[in-house]
Amino acid sequence: MLRFAKNLICFICQRPVQYFVGTPTPVKAPEKVDMVIFRENSEDIYAGIEYQAGTEEVKKVINFLQNEMRTTKIRFPQTSGIGIKPVSQEGTQRLVRAAIQYAIDNDKDSVTLVHKGNIMKFTEGGFRDWGYQLAKTSSVLKLSVMGLGVNLAIQTRAQLSLLKMSLPMLSYNKFYCAQKSIQ
């Protein structure tokens, strides 16, 4: 499926979030959850630029990082795999535009940018800044920006008590939520 999406240049993973009656949940009033998640599908870790530990390719990348870029934070270079996550202004803005347009077309009153810009200042931080710049131009919606916590527990300021996502770290590291505020 991922290969199919890449060939079609499907850059958005759009996921509606809905409560199914009878399902245990930590969310207060889960029947009021009205949210759609937009995640970038072609950049970041989904670009698939990675090098397996122990290969000649990863040795070249690590050598370049250490000798040319003066990187000192690869703790175990002999046993490390390396991944590169490109994040562009264009990719960010097309995702943000799609989320904003969806929110407008579907009577959602807010868009929330979720990121790890405090940790990854130039990729996640760029995503945050470029997305925020573009979203500020939409006067119809309320925008909030939120950093992800350690467990990917997302505490929204949009009246949701808690939406806890059990996913590997950084799998859902950047997305927009188009949502209807719960009154």
Beta strands, then each sheet from edge to edge (+ up, - down):
strand 1: 12-17
strand 2: 35-40
strand 3: 49-51
strand 4: 82-84
strand 5: 110-115
strand 6: 142-147
strand 7: 153-154
strand 8: 163-164
strand 9: 175-179
sheet 1: 1+ 2- 9+ 5- 6-
sheet 2: 3+ 4-
sheet 3: 7+ 8-
end
